[in-house]
Amino acid sequence: MILMMTFLLVGLLVHVVFFLSIFDIYFTSPLVHGMTPQATPMAPPASRLVLVVADGLRADSLFTLLPNGSSRAPYLRSVIEEKGTWGVSHTRVPTESRPGHVALIAGFYEDVSAIAKGWKENPVEFDSVFNETRNTWCWGSPDILPMFAKGASGDHVYTHTYPAEEEDFASTDASRLDTWVFTQVKSFFQSAKSNSSLRANLLEDENVFFLHLLGIDTNGHAHRPMSQEYLNNIGLVDTGVAELVSMVEDFFGHDGRTAYVFTSDHGMTNWGSHGAGHPSETLTPLVAWGAGVNYAHKVTEVQPYKDGFLQDWKLEHLRRVDVNQADIAPLMASLIGIPFPVNSVGVLPLLYLNNSDHFKAESIYTNAIQVLEQYKIKMSQKKETTLSFLFTPYHFFFVTLHSLLIRLLQDIFDLVQPVHFPSSVSCQISLCRSLIAHALEGLLYYHTYDRFFLGCSVVLGFVGWTSYVVLVILKTHANLNRLSNVLKKCKIEKTHLHNYIKI
């Protein structure tokens, strides 16, 4: 009995180890630390940036016109058509609020180790746009804002949140959450007019104002994205953004030094859910305008988008610039001249920038060095934990590290010198993007370096355990048969002996 209980406990322990190995193989953090922050050395076009994230807003819900030809977001529509650059921000699975905001503000995609936290918090410290600013003021949900204040270096990220119980998915209309945010921001700027120290802080460079608007997402969950509550909430946000821009411009004396970015962390399915990879969840709007951002660009040729949305949205005459969600972080950093977040894997979308070719070249070069820094740290970490004769470096840099890579970096450095402009800017951008692409491939290579070996080890361990169990069963079964045969033989011999005594 004791032997059987021991066997069962050992079996349970083995299966628990196998289960936990899945997390060790597939759910380890991709983040590395120890990189040197990289910033563009040239003067930035903006002194401050206003980031508005409408949580749960689908791209088609914002861009599609009403049956009468008008827009439910007339202010943002006017920005798209007159003074800004727009496009679709492509998110990645899981389309949840935490991974979406991390991609937007920190520039990297979901840290899968956060699955243990239910995608509510990142268990690993990371750098972000907010972390690199002089000051950041945030208003919104208590589920999102503290995540970025937690990892801030220094006391310069100020959060203002409403009580958690206000996030009621059974609410008849959750737009009050967004109204609260806009009211708080208005009160903040009003108080700054009479508070000299706060006003002095606001007038400094490298500041960010972040508005997290949860009403659309909450209404979508409660009433579905096609409901009047969801659609009316979009109109409320549009009106709030228009008033916000007017208030900010008035406060800073219309100095033309404020950049604006409006986007969403994820979309939502027709039945009010998100988290998977359906286009309604992964296609989110991006509208940028203000200091350093390109004006609306009219086009006559057919744009290379096969999703058919341009015709549905009646925007085929305006250049659409799509990005990956992580690309927004380097864009914001470039606009206000702060270092790119060191963990960012985003690629700076140059078509959003309204600046000189020299500035664009310096910016994409900085982006390339920032990503390459991560690759170098990741490679050195993996090399230290692997036996030297078993280490296999990433093939691209292994072949080119001492020749092509050095020449590539030298070519980029030469090209960013003003004497080469404007004829060489396209070549320089191409070289930098090539370097970024290979560095990102190398990061993935080293992140999954041990995955095959660990997977094979688990499979072999499971096969070994299964074989052992089979042998134990066979051995036990064989012993029972042998004991049965011995008893049967003894019984026969006893019968024969008894008969012999009788005789």
RAPE-V509617 format. One record per pair of residues at least 4 apart in sequence whose C-alpha atoms are under 7 Angstrom apart, sorted by sequence separation. I is the first residue (numbers start at 0). J is the second residue. D is the distance in whole Angstrom. If there is no record, write none. Layout:
i:I j:J d:D
i:I j:J d:D
//
This chain:
i:0 j:4 d:6
i:1 j:5 d:6
i:2 j:6 d:6
i:3 j:7 d:6
i:4 j:8 d:6
i:5 j:9 d:6
i:6 j:10 d:6
i:7 j:11 d:6
i:8 j:12 d:6
i:9 j:13 d:6
i:10 j:14 d:6
i:11 j:15 d:6
i:12 j:16 d:6
i:13 j:17 d:6
i:14 j:18 d:6
i:15 j:19 d:6
i:16 j:20 d:6
i:17 j:21 d:7
i:19 j:23 d:7
i:20 j:24 d:6
i:21 j:25 d:6
i:22 j:26 d:5
i:23 j:27 d:6
i:56 j:60 d:7
i:57 j:61 d:7
i:58 j:62 d:6
i:59 j:63 d:5
i:64 j:68 d:6
i:65 j:69 d:5
i:72 j:76 d:6
i:73 j:77 d:6
i:74 j:78 d:6
i:75 j:79 d:6
i:76 j:80 d:6
i:77 j:81 d:6
i:78 j:82 d:5
i:79 j:83 d:5
i:90 j:94 d:7
i:95 j:99 d:6
i:96 j:100 d:6
i:97 j:101 d:6
i:98 j:102 d:6
i:99 j:103 d:6
i:100 j:104 d:6
i:101 j:105 d:5
i:102 j:106 d:5
i:113 j:117 d:7
i:114 j:118 d:5
i:116 j:120 d:6
i:126 j:130 d:6
i:127 j:131 d:7
i:128 j:132 d:7
i:140 j:144 d:6
i:141 j:145 d:6
i:144 j:148 d:7
i:145 j:149 d:6
i:147 j:151 d:7
i:174 j:178 d:6
i:175 j:179 d:6
i:176 j:180 d:7
i:177 j:181 d:6
i:178 j:182 d:6
i:179 j:183 d:6
i:180 j:184 d:6
i:181 j:185 d:6
i:182 j:186 d:6
i:183 j:187 d:6
i:184 j:188 d:6
i:185 j:189 d:6
i:186 j:190 d:6
i:187 j:191 d:6
i:188 j:192 d:7
i:190 j:194 d:6
i:194 j:198 d:6
i:195 j:199 d:6
i:196 j:200 d:6
i:197 j:201 d:6
i:198 j:202 d:6
i:199 j:203 d:7
i:213 j:217 d:6
i:214 j:218 d:6
i:215 j:219 d:6
i:216 j:220 d:6
i:217 j:221 d:6
i:218 j:222 d:6
i:219 j:223 d:4
i:222 j:226 d:6
i:225 j:229 d:7
i:226 j:230 d:6
i:227 j:231 d:6
i:228 j:232 d:6
i:229 j:233 d:7
i:230 j:234 d:7
i:231 j:235 d:6
i:232 j:236 d:6
i:233 j:237 d:6
i:234 j:238 d:6
i:235 j:239 d:6
i:236 j:240 d:6
i:237 j:241 d:6
i:238 j:242 d:6
i:239 j:243 d:6
i:240 j:244 d:6
i:241 j:245 d:6
i:242 j:246 d:6
i:243 j:247 d:6
i:244 j:248 d:6
i:245 j:249 d:6
i:246 j:250 d:6
i:247 j:251 d:6
i:248 j:252 d:6
i:249 j:253 d:6
i:267 j:271 d:6
i:268 j:272 d:5
i:276 j:280 d:6
i:277 j:281 d:6
i:278 j:282 d:6
i:288 j:292 d:5
i:307 j:311 d:7
i:308 j:312 d:6
i:309 j:313 d:6
i:310 j:314 d:7
i:322 j:326 d:6
i:326 j:330 d:7
i:327 j:331 d:6
i:328 j:332 d:6
i:329 j:333 d:6
i:330 j:334 d:6
i:331 j:335 d:7
i:332 j:336 d:6
i:333 j:337 d:7
i:354 j:358 d:6
i:355 j:359 d:6
i:356 j:360 d:6
i:357 j:361 d:6
i:358 j:362 d:6
i:359 j:363 d:6
i:360 j:364 d:6
i:361 j:365 d:6
i:362 j:366 d:6
i:363 j:367 d:6
i:364 j:368 d:6
i:365 j:369 d:6
i:366 j:370 d:6
i:367 j:371 d:6
i:368 j:372 d:6
i:369 j:373 d:7
i:370 j:374 d:7
i:371 j:375 d:6
i:372 j:376 d:6
i:373 j:377 d:6
i:374 j:378 d:6
i:375 j:379 d:6
i:376 j:380 d:6
i:377 j:381 d:6
i:378 j:382 d:6
i:379 j:383 d:6
i:380 j:384 d:7
i:381 j:385 d:6
i:385 j:389 d:7
i:386 j:390 d:6
i:393 j:397 d:6
i:394 j:398 d:6
i:395 j:399 d:6
i:396 j:400 d:5
i:399 j:403 d:5
i:400 j:404 d:5
i:401 j:405 d:6
i:402 j:406 d:6
i:403 j:407 d:6
i:404 j:408 d:6
i:405 j:409 d:6
i:406 j:410 d:6
i:407 j:411 d:6
i:408 j:412 d:6
i:409 j:413 d:6
i:410 j:414 d:6
i:411 j:415 d:6
i:419 j:423 d:6
i:420 j:424 d:6
i:423 j:427 d:6
i:424 j:428 d:6
i:425 j:429 d:6
i:426 j:430 d:6
i:427 j:431 d:6
i:428 j:432 d:6
i:429 j:433 d:6
i:430 j:434 d:6
i:431 j:435 d:6
i:432 j:436 d:6
i:433 j:437 d:6
i:434 j:438 d:6
i:435 j:439 d:6
i:436 j:440 d:6
i:437 j:441 d:6
i:438 j:442 d:6
i:439 j:443 d:6
i:440 j:444 d:6
i:441 j:445 d:6
i:442 j:446 d:6
i:443 j:447 d:6
i:444 j:448 d:6
i:449 j:453 d:6
i:450 j:454 d:6
i:451 j:455 d:6
i:452 j:456 d:6
i:453 j:457 d:6
i:454 j:458 d:6
i:455 j:459 d:6
i:456 j:460 d:6
i:457 j:461 d:6
i:458 j:462 d:6
i:459 j:463 d:6
i:460 j:464 d:6
i:461 j:465 d:6
i:462 j:466 d:6
i:463 j:467 d:6
i:464 j:468 d:6
i:465 j:469 d:6
i:466 j:470 d:6
i:467 j:471 d:6
i:468 j:472 d:6
i:469 j:473 d:6
i:470 j:474 d:6
i:471 j:475 d:6
i:472 j:476 d:6
i:473 j:477 d:6
i:474 j:478 d:6
i:475 j:479 d:6
i:476 j:480 d:6
i:477 j:481 d:6
i:478 j:482 d:6
i:479 j:483 d:6
i:480 j:484 d:6
i:481 j:485 d:6
i:482 j:486 d:6
i:483 j:487 d:6
i:484 j:488 d:6
i:485 j:489 d:6
i:486 j:490 d:6
i:487 j:491 d:6
i:488 j:492 d:6
i:489 j:493 d:6
i:490 j:494 d:6
i:491 j:495 d:6
i:492 j:496 d:6
i:493 j:497 d:6
i:494 j:498 d:6
i:495 j:499 d:6
i:496 j:500 d:6
i:497 j:501 d:6
i:498 j:502 d:6
i:22 j:27 d:7
i:64 j:69 d:6
i:65 j:70 d:6
i:78 j:83 d:5
i:79 j:84 d:6
i:94 j:99 d:7
i:101 j:106 d:7
i:102 j:107 d:5
i:113 j:118 d:6
i:139 j:144 d:7
i:151 j:156 d:7
i:218 j:223 d:7
i:219 j:224 d:5
i:224 j:229 d:6
i:225 j:230 d:7
i:248 j:253 d:5
i:267 j:272 d:6
i:268 j:273 d:6
i:276 j:281 d:6
i:287 j:292 d:7
i:309 j:314 d:5
i:310 j:315 d:6
i:332 j:337 d:5
i:354 j:359 d:7
i:385 j:390 d:6
i:392 j:397 d:6
i:399 j:404 d:5
i:400 j:405 d:7
i:414 j:419 d:6
i:64 j:70 d:5
i:65 j:71 d:7
i:70 j:76 d:7
i:79 j:85 d:6
i:101 j:107 d:7
i:102 j:108 d:5
i:129 j:135 d:6
i:191 j:197 d:6
i:192 j:198 d:6
i:222 j:228 d:7
i:267 j:273 d:5
i:309 j:315 d:5
i:332 j:338 d:6
i:101 j:108 d:7
i:113 j:120 d:6
i:137 j:144 d:7
i:191 j:198 d:5
i:266 j:273 d:7
i:273 j:280 d:6
i:332 j:339 d:6
i:113 j:121 d:5
i:148 j:156 d:6
i:382 j:390 d:7
i:113 j:122 d:6
i:414 j:423 d:7
i:98 j:108 d:6
i:218 j:228 d:6
i:219 j:229 d:6
i:329 j:339 d:6
i:349 j:359 d:7
i:61 j:72 d:7
i:98 j:109 d:5
i:218 j:229 d:5
i:268 j:279 d:5
i:267 j:279 d:6
i:268 j:280 d:6
i:266 j:279 d:6
i:267 j:280 d:5
i:414 j:427 d:6
i:144 j:158 d:6
i:215 j:229 d:6
i:266 j:280 d:4
i:265 j:280 d:6
i:266 j:281 d:6
i:265 j:281 d:6
i:266 j:282 d:6
i:329 j:345 d:6
i:347 j:363 d:6
i:411 j:427 d:6
i:215 j:232 d:6
i:266 j:283 d:6
i:299 j:316 d:6
i:328 j:345 d:7
i:329 j:346 d:7
i:330 j:347 d:6
i:214 j:232 d:7
i:215 j:233 d:7
i:265 j:283 d:6
i:298 j:316 d:5
i:329 j:347 d:5
i:330 j:348 d:7
i:141 j:160 d:5
i:297 j:316 d:6
i:298 j:317 d:6
i:325 j:344 d:7
i:326 j:345 d:4
i:347 j:366 d:7
i:411 j:430 d:7
i:98 j:118 d:7
i:135 j:155 d:6
i:136 j:156 d:6
i:137 j:157 d:6
i:138 j:158 d:6
i:139 j:159 d:7
i:140 j:160 d:5
i:141 j:161 d:7
i:263 j:283 d:6
i:297 j:317 d:5
i:298 j:318 d:6
i:325 j:345 d:5
i:326 j:346 d:5
i:346 j:366 d:7
i:97 j:118 d:6
i:105 j:126 d:6
i:130 j:151 d:5
i:134 j:155 d:5
i:135 j:156 d:5
i:136 j:157 d:5
i:137 j:158 d:5
i:138 j:159 d:5
i:139 j:160 d:5
i:140 j:161 d:6
i:262 j:283 d:7
i:263 j:284 d:6
i:296 j:317 d:6
i:297 j:318 d:6
i:326 j:347 d:6
i:97 j:119 d:6
i:105 j:127 d:4
i:130 j:152 d:6
i:133 j:155 d:7
i:134 j:156 d:6
i:135 j:157 d:6
i:136 j:158 d:6
i:137 j:159 d:6
i:138 j:160 d:6
i:139 j:161 d:7
i:141 j:163 d:6
i:262 j:284 d:5
i:295 j:317 d:7
i:296 j:318 d:5
i:326 j:348 d:7
i:97 j:120 d:7
i:104 j:127 d:6
i:105 j:128 d:6
i:119 j:142 d:7
i:262 j:285 d:5
i:104 j:128 d:6
i:261 j:285 d:6
i:262 j:286 d:6
i:125 j:150 d:6
i:261 j:286 d:5
i:120 j:146 d:6
i:124 j:150 d:6
i:260 j:286 d:6
i:261 j:287 d:6
i:322 j:348 d:7
i:344 j:370 d:6
i:129 j:156 d:7
i:260 j:287 d:4
i:259 j:287 d:6
i:260 j:288 d:7
i:341 j:369 d:6
i:58 j:87 d:7
i:259 j:288 d:5
i:333 j:362 d:7
i:180 j:210 d:7
i:258 j:288 d:6
i:259 j:289 d:6
i:258 j:289 d:4
i:257 j:289 d:6
i:258 j:290 d:5
i:257 j:290 d:5
i:258 j:291 d:7
i:256 j:290 d:5
i:177 j:212 d:5
i:255 j:290 d:6
i:177 j:213 d:7
i:176 j:213 d:6
i:177 j:214 d:6
i:176 j:214 d:5
i:175 j:214 d:7
i:174 j:214 d:5
i:139 j:180 d:6
i:173 j:214 d:5
i:174 j:215 d:7
i:138 j:180 d:6
i:291 j:334 d:6
i:173 j:217 d:6
i:173 j:218 d:6
i:224 j:269 d:6
i:97 j:143 d:7
i:172 j:218 d:6
i:223 j:269 d:6
i:223 j:270 d:6
i:224 j:271 d:6
i:223 j:271 d:5
i:393 j:441 d:6
i:168 j:217 d:6
i:220 j:271 d:5
i:393 j:444 d:7
i:168 j:220 d:7
i:169 j:221 d:6
i:219 j:271 d:5
i:220 j:272 d:6
i:168 j:221 d:5
i:361 j:415 d:6
i:360 j:415 d:6
i:172 j:228 d:6
i:174 j:232 d:6
i:181 j:239 d:6
i:293 j:351 d:5
i:357 j:415 d:7
i:292 j:351 d:6
i:293 j:352 d:5
i:292 j:352 d:5
i:293 j:353 d:4
i:357 j:417 d:7
i:291 j:352 d:6
i:292 j:353 d:5
i:291 j:353 d:5
i:291 j:354 d:6
i:360 j:424 d:6
i:367 j:431 d:6
i:374 j:438 d:6
i:381 j:445 d:7
i:356 j:421 d:7
i:363 j:428 d:7
i:370 j:435 d:6
i:377 j:442 d:7
i:360 j:427 d:7
i:364 j:431 d:6
i:367 j:434 d:6
i:371 j:438 d:6
i:374 j:441 d:6
i:378 j:445 d:7
i:356 j:424 d:7
i:360 j:428 d:7
i:363 j:431 d:7
i:367 j:435 d:5
i:370 j:438 d:7
i:374 j:442 d:5
i:377 j:445 d:7
i:135 j:206 d:6
i:136 j:207 d:6
i:137 j:208 d:6
i:138 j:209 d:6
i:139 j:210 d:6
i:140 j:211 d:7
i:133 j:205 d:5
i:134 j:206 d:5
i:135 j:207 d:5
i:136 j:208 d:5
i:137 j:209 d:5
i:138 j:210 d:5
i:139 j:211 d:5
i:132 j:205 d:5
i:133 j:206 d:6
i:134 j:207 d:7
i:135 j:208 d:6
i:136 j:209 d:6
i:137 j:210 d:6
i:138 j:211 d:6
i:139 j:212 d:6
i:140 j:213 d:7
i:132 j:206 d:6
i:29 j:110 d:7
i:28 j:110 d:6
i:28 j:111 d:6
i:27 j:111 d:6
i:28 j:112 d:5
i:26 j:111 d:5
i:27 j:112 d:5
i:26 j:112 d:5
i:205 j:335 d:6
i:205 j:336 d:7
i:205 j:337 d:7
i:47 j:204 d:6
i:46 j:204 d:4
i:47 j:205 d:6
i:48 j:206 d:6
i:49 j:207 d:6
i:50 j:208 d:6
i:51 j:209 d:6
i:52 j:210 d:6
i:53 j:211 d:6
i:54 j:212 d:6
i:46 j:205 d:6
i:47 j:206 d:5
i:48 j:207 d:5
i:49 j:208 d:5
i:50 j:209 d:5
i:51 j:210 d:5
i:52 j:211 d:5
i:53 j:212 d:5
i:54 j:213 d:5
i:56 j:215 d:6
i:46 j:206 d:7
i:47 j:207 d:6
i:48 j:208 d:6
i:49 j:209 d:6
i:50 j:210 d:6
i:51 j:211 d:6
i:52 j:212 d:6
i:53 j:213 d:7
i:55 j:215 d:6
i:56 j:216 d:7
i:54 j:215 d:6
i:55 j:216 d:4
i:72 j:233 d:7
i:53 j:215 d:7
i:54 j:216 d:5
i:72 j:234 d:5
i:75 j:237 d:7
i:71 j:234 d:5
i:74 j:237 d:6
i:100 j:264 d:6
i:72 j:237 d:5
i:99 j:264 d:5
i:99 j:265 d:6
i:74 j:241 d:6
i:96 j:264 d:6
i:95 j:265 d:7
i:94 j:265 d:6
i:90 j:265 d:7
i:95 j:273 d:7
i:94 j:273 d:6
i:95 j:274 d:5
i:94 j:274 d:4
i:93 j:274 d:5
i:94 j:275 d:6
i:92 j:274 d:6
i:93 j:275 d:6
i:92 j:275 d:6
i:92 j:276 d:6
i:94 j:280 d:7
i:94 j:281 d:7
i:91 j:281 d:6
i:90 j:281 d:5
i:89 j:281 d:6
i:90 j:282 d:7
i:89 j:282 d:5
i:88 j:282 d:6
i:89 j:283 d:6
i:87 j:282 d:6
i:88 j:283 d:5
i:87 j:283 d:6
i:88 j:284 d:6
i:87 j:284 d:5
i:88 j:285 d:6
i:86 j:284 d:6
i:87 j:285 d:6
i:86 j:285 d:5
i:85 j:285 d:6
i:86 j:286 d:7
i:128 j:328 d:7
i:85 j:286 d:4
i:84 j:286 d:6
i:85 j:287 d:6
i:83 j:286 d:7
i:84 j:287 d:5
i:83 j:287 d:6
i:84 j:288 d:6
i:128 j:332 d:6
i:83 j:288 d:4
i:132 j:337 d:6
i:82 j:288 d:6
i:131 j:337 d:6
i:56 j:263 d:6
i:79 j:286 d:7
i:131 j:338 d:6
i:55 j:263 d:6
i:47 j:256 d:7
i:48 j:257 d:6
i:49 j:258 d:6
i:50 j:259 d:6
i:51 j:260 d:6
i:52 j:261 d:6
i:53 j:262 d:6
i:54 j:263 d:5
i:55 j:264 d:7
i:56 j:265 d:7
i:57 j:266 d:4
i:83 j:292 d:7
i:84 j:293 d:6
i:46 j:256 d:5
i:47 j:257 d:5
i:48 j:258 d:5
i:49 j:259 d:5
i:50 j:260 d:5
i:51 j:261 d:5
i:52 j:262 d:5
i:53 j:263 d:5
i:54 j:264 d:6
i:55 j:265 d:5
i:56 j:266 d:5
i:57 j:267 d:6
i:83 j:293 d:6
i:84 j:294 d:6
i:45 j:256 d:5
i:46 j:257 d:6
i:47 j:258 d:6
i:48 j:259 d:6
i:49 j:260 d:6
i:50 j:261 d:6
i:51 j:262 d:6
i:52 j:263 d:5
i:54 j:265 d:7
i:55 j:266 d:5
i:83 j:294 d:5
i:84 j:295 d:5
i:44 j:256 d:7
i:45 j:257 d:6
i:52 j:264 d:7
i:55 j:267 d:6
i:82 j:294 d:5
i:83 j:295 d:5
i:128 j:340 d:6
i:45 j:258 d:6
i:81 j:294 d:7
i:82 j:295 d:5
i:127 j:340 d:5
i:81 j:295 d:5
i:126 j:340 d:5
i:80 j:295 d:6
i:126 j:341 d:6
i:79 j:295 d:6
i:126 j:342 d:6
i:108 j:325 d:7
i:125 j:342 d:7
i:107 j:325 d:6
i:106 j:325 d:4
i:106 j:326 d:7
i:103 j:324 d:6
i:57 j:279 d:6
i:102 j:324 d:6
i:103 j:325 d:6
i:106 j:328 d:5
i:57 j:280 d:7
i:102 j:325 d:5
i:105 j:328 d:6
i:58 j:282 d:6
i:103 j:327 d:6
i:104 j:328 d:5
i:57 j:282 d:6
i:58 j:283 d:4
i:103 j:328 d:6
i:57 j:283 d:5
i:58 j:284 d:5
i:56 j:283 d:7
i:57 j:284 d:7
i:86 j:319 d:5
i:88 j:321 d:6
i:89 j:322 d:6
i:90 j:323 d:6
i:85 j:319 d:6
i:86 j:320 d:5
i:87 j:321 d:5
i:88 j:322 d:5
i:89 j:323 d:5
i:90 j:324 d:5
i:106 j:340 d:7
i:85 j:320 d:6
i:86 j:321 d:5
i:87 j:322 d:6
i:88 j:323 d:5
i:89 j:324 d:5
i:105 j:340 d:6
i:107 j:342 d:6
i:88 j:324 d:5
i:106 j:342 d:7
i:107 j:343 d:5
i:106 j:343 d:4
i:107 j:344 d:5
i:105 j:343 d:6
i:106 j:344 d:6
i:107 j:345 d:7
i:106 j:345 d:5
i:45 j:290 d:5
i:44 j:290 d:6
i:45 j:291 d:6
i:44 j:291 d:5
i:63 j:311 d:7
i:64 j:312 d:6
i:63 j:312 d:5
i:62 j:312 d:6
i:84 j:351 d:6
i:48 j:335 d:7
i:47 j:335 d:6
i:45 j:334 d:6
i:46 j:335 d:6
i:43 j:333 d:7
i:44 j:334 d:6
i:45 j:335 d:5
i:43 j:334 d:6
i:44 j:335 d:7
i:43 j:335 d:5
i:43 j:336 d:5
i:42 j:336 d:7
i:39 j:336 d:7
i:38 j:336 d:7
i:38 j:337 d:6
i:38 j:338 d:4
i:37 j:338 d:5
i:38 j:339 d:6
i:36 j:338 d:6
i:37 j:339 d:6
i:36 j:339 d:7
i:36 j:341 d:6
i:34 j:341 d:6
i:30 j:342 d:7
i:41 j:358 d:7
i:39 j:361 d:6
i:39 j:362 d:5
i:39 j:365 d:6
i:38 j:365 d:6
i:37 j:365 d:6
i:37 j:369 d:6
i:34 j:372 d:6
i:34 j:373 d:6
i:31 j:373 d:7
i:31 j:376 d:7
i:31 j:377 d:7
i:29 j:446 d:6
i:24 j:450 d:6
i:24 j:453 d:7
i:17 j:457 d:7
//
